[in-house]
Amino acid sequence: MQEYSYAPSQTAVADRSTFIVKTYLHLLGAIMAFVAIEVGIFASGLALPLAQAMMGVSWLLVLGAFMMVSWLGSRVAATAESKVAQYAALGAYVLAEAIIFVPMLLIADMQAGGVITSAALVTIMGFLGLTAVVFVTRKDFSFLRGVLLWAGFGVLLLIVAGVLFGFELGTFFSVGMVVFAGAAILYDTSNVLHHYPEDRYVGAALALFASVALLFWYVLRLFMSRD
């Protein structure tokens, strides 16, 4: 009787499922760490002096720093191989994002207390919806890499131009960045489903966290611009 071996494919599916679960557990952990750091900063009274120090420079420079940190985080996620490097990058990235967010959160809290919660809920719903699109359709969105790369360079150029020539990047810029962040989530989620090696779940979580943070940042800016 001819034997059929199903073990390899079953093992591959099991490994991928385990990798996906680990990735999203690490993403949840990163988000919880981010929230805990923000709560600690605000509860300790450090939020105001931190925000004053950061707001002493152009707000566009803060936007540029946010974009650069996001890019570096994604780069580390794509290149780091050792677990130690991936965990170090994830921890450093979450801390950096928490500090960069302080002025925005402080202004939002002073402007309207509920705006942070509303922006967070919209971000969560957007992330879950985009994640569902990838997992339900099983579509490979890796073709977005080039689009995101060139769009990212364009955004940085706009920020630099704004700093040099003194113009503000308003509501339409924020809307465009929400679309950009949504495309990044599609791309990162697709990589989690199809492309990341099974031992790179920390780096994959970092990439997803970077995209979620980017989406939250610009959703929050849009909510603040309404008030």
C-alpha positions as CSV (number, residue, x, y, z in Angstrom):
1,M,0.0,0.0,0.0
2,Q,1.4,3.4,-1.0
3,E,2.0,5.7,2.0
4,Y,1.2,9.4,1.9
5,S,3.1,11.7,4.2
6,Y,1.1,14.7,5.5
7,A,3.5,15.5,8.3
8,P,5.6,18.2,6.6
9,S,2.6,20.3,5.5
10,Q,0.9,19.8,8.8
11,T,4.1,20.8,10.6
12,A,4.5,23.9,8.4
13,V,0.9,25.0,9.1
14,A,1.4,24.4,12.9
15,D,4.7,26.4,12.8
16,R,3.1,29.3,11.0
17,S,0.1,29.3,13.4
18,T,2.4,29.3,16.4
19,F,4.5,32.1,14.8
20,I,1.4,34.2,14.2
21,V,0.1,33.8,17.7
22,K,3.5,34.7,19.2
23,T,3.7,37.8,16.9
24,Y,0.4,39.2,18.1
25,L,1.0,38.3,21.7
26,H,4.3,40.3,21.4
27,L,2.4,43.1,19.7
28,L,-0.1,43.2,22.6
29,G,2.7,43.2,25.0
30,A,4.4,46.2,23.2
31,I,1.1,48.1,23.3
32,M,0.6,47.4,27.0
33,A,4.2,48.5,27.7
34,F,3.6,51.7,25.7
35,V,0.5,52.5,27.7
36,A,2.3,51.7,31.0
37,I,5.2,54.0,30.1
38,E,2.8,56.8,29.2
39,V,0.8,56.3,32.5
40,G,4.1,56.4,34.4
41,I,5.3,59.6,32.7
42,F,2.1,61.4,33.3
43,A,1.6,60.1,36.9
44,S,5.2,61.2,37.8
45,G,4.7,64.7,36.6
46,L,7.4,64.3,33.9
47,A,5.0,64.9,31.0
48,L,4.9,68.7,31.2
49,P,8.7,69.2,31.3
50,L,9.3,66.6,28.6
51,A,6.7,68.2,26.4
52,Q,8.1,71.7,27.0
53,A,11.6,70.5,26.1
54,M,10.4,68.9,22.9
55,M,8.1,71.7,22.0
56,G,11.0,74.1,22.2
57,V,11.9,72.9,18.7
58,S,9.7,73.0,15.6
59,W,6.7,70.6,15.8
60,L,7.6,69.5,12.3
61,L,11.0,68.3,13.7
62,V,9.0,66.2,16.1
63,L,7.0,64.8,13.2
64,G,10.3,64.1,11.4
65,A,11.7,62.3,14.4
66,F,8.6,60.2,14.6
67,M,8.9,59.2,11.0
68,M,12.6,58.4,11.4
69,V,12.0,56.3,14.5
70,S,9.2,54.4,12.7
71,W,11.5,53.8,9.7
72,L,14.4,52.6,11.9
73,G,12.1,50.3,13.8
74,S,10.8,48.7,10.7
75,R,14.4,48.4,9.4
76,V,15.5,46.6,12.5
77,A,12.5,44.3,12.3
78,A,13.5,43.4,8.7
79,T,17.2,42.9,9.4
80,A,17.9,41.8,13.0
81,E,18.3,38.0,13.3
82,S,19.2,37.4,16.9
83,K,16.4,37.3,19.5
84,V,18.5,39.6,21.8
85,A,18.8,42.2,19.1
86,Q,15.1,42.0,18.3
87,Y,14.0,42.3,21.9
88,A,16.4,45.2,22.5
89,A,15.1,46.9,19.4
90,L,11.5,46.4,20.4
91,G,12.0,47.7,23.9
92,A,14.0,50.7,22.7
93,Y,11.4,51.4,20.1
94,V,8.5,51.3,22.4
95,L,10.3,53.6,24.9
96,A,11.2,56.1,22.1
97,E,7.7,56.1,20.8
98,A,6.3,56.7,24.3
99,I,8.6,59.7,24.7
100,I,7.8,61.2,21.3
101,F,4.0,60.8,22.0
102,V,4.2,62.8,25.2
103,P,3.6,66.3,23.7
104,M,0.8,65.1,21.5
105,L,-1.0,63.3,24.3
106,L,-0.5,66.2,26.7
107,I,-2.0,68.7,24.3
108,A,-4.8,66.3,23.4
109,D,-5.6,65.8,27.1
110,M,-5.7,69.5,27.8
111,Q,-7.7,70.2,24.6
112,A,-10.4,67.6,25.2
113,G,-10.2,64.7,27.6
114,G,-12.1,62.1,25.5
115,V,-10.2,62.7,22.3
116,I,-7.4,60.2,23.2
117,T,-9.9,57.4,23.9
118,S,-11.8,58.1,20.7
119,A,-8.6,58.1,18.6
120,A,-7.5,54.9,20.3
121,L,-10.8,53.2,19.5
122,V,-10.7,54.3,15.9
123,T,-7.1,53.0,15.6
124,I,-8.0,49.7,17.1
125,M,-11.0,49.3,14.8
126,G,-9.0,50.3,11.8
127,F,-6.2,47.9,12.7
128,L,-8.6,45.0,13.2
129,G,-10.4,45.7,10.0
130,L,-7.2,45.8,7.9
131,T,-5.9,42.7,9.6
132,A,-9.2,40.9,8.8
133,V,-8.8,41.9,5.1
134,V,-5.4,40.2,5.0
135,F,-6.4,37.0,6.9
136,V,-9.7,36.6,5.1
137,T,-8.5,37.2,1.6
138,R,-5.1,35.7,2.1
139,K,-3.8,38.3,-0.4
140,D,-0.1,39.0,-0.5
141,F,0.4,42.8,-0.2
142,S,4.1,42.7,-0.6
143,F,3.7,44.8,-3.8
144,L,3.1,47.8,-1.5
145,R,6.8,47.8,-0.4
146,G,7.9,50.1,-3.2
147,V,4.9,52.4,-2.8
148,L,5.5,52.8,0.9
149,L,9.2,53.4,0.4
150,W,8.8,56.2,-2.1
151,A,5.8,57.7,-0.2
152,G,7.9,57.6,3.0
153,F,10.7,59.6,1.3
154,G,8.1,62.0,0.0
155,V,6.7,62.6,3.5
156,L,10.2,63.2,4.9
157,L,10.8,65.7,2.1
158,L,7.6,67.5,2.9
159,I,8.5,67.7,6.6
160,V,12.0,69.0,5.8
161,A,10.4,71.6,3.4
162,G,8.0,72.6,6.1
163,V,10.8,73.2,8.6
164,L,12.9,75.2,6.0
165,F,10.1,77.3,4.6
166,G,7.9,77.6,7.6
167,F,4.6,76.2,6.4
168,E,2.4,73.9,8.4
169,L,1.2,70.4,7.3
170,G,-2.5,70.4,7.9
171,T,-5.5,68.2,7.8
172,F,-5.0,66.8,4.3
173,F,-1.5,65.7,5.3
174,S,-2.9,63.9,8.3
175,V,-5.5,62.2,6.1
176,G,-2.8,61.1,3.7
177,M,-0.7,59.7,6.5
178,V,-3.7,57.8,7.9
179,V,-3.9,56.2,4.4
180,F,-0.2,55.6,4.4
181,A,-0.3,53.9,7.9
182,G,-3.2,51.7,6.7
183,A,-1.2,50.6,3.7
184,A,1.7,49.9,6.1
185,I,-0.5,47.7,8.3
186,L,-1.7,45.8,5.2
187,Y,1.9,45.3,4.1
188,D,3.2,44.2,7.6
189,T,0.2,41.9,8.2
190,S,0.8,40.3,4.8
191,N,4.4,39.7,5.7
192,V,3.4,38.1,9.0
193,L,1.0,35.8,7.2
194,H,3.2,34.9,4.2
195,H,6.9,35.9,4.5
196,Y,8.4,36.3,7.9
197,P,10.6,33.3,9.1
198,E,9.0,31.5,12.0
199,D,11.8,32.6,14.4
200,R,11.3,36.4,13.7
201,Y,8.1,37.0,15.7
202,V,9.7,39.7,17.8
203,G,10.8,41.6,14.7
204,A,7.4,41.1,13.1
205,A,5.6,42.5,16.2
206,L,7.9,45.5,16.1
207,A,7.0,46.2,12.5
208,L,3.3,45.9,13.3
209,F,3.7,48.2,16.4
210,A,5.4,50.8,14.3
211,S,2.5,50.9,11.9
212,V,-0.1,50.9,14.6
213,A,1.7,53.8,16.4
214,L,1.8,55.7,13.1
215,L,-1.9,55.2,12.5
216,F,-2.7,56.3,16.1
217,W,-0.5,59.4,15.8
218,Y,-2.3,60.7,12.7
219,V,-5.8,59.6,13.8
220,L,-5.2,61.6,17.0
221,R,-4.0,64.6,15.0
222,L,-7.2,64.5,13.0
223,F,-9.4,64.3,16.1
224,M,-7.5,67.3,17.6
225,S,-7.8,69.3,14.4
226,R,-11.6,69.2,14.7
227,D,-11.6,70.9,18.1
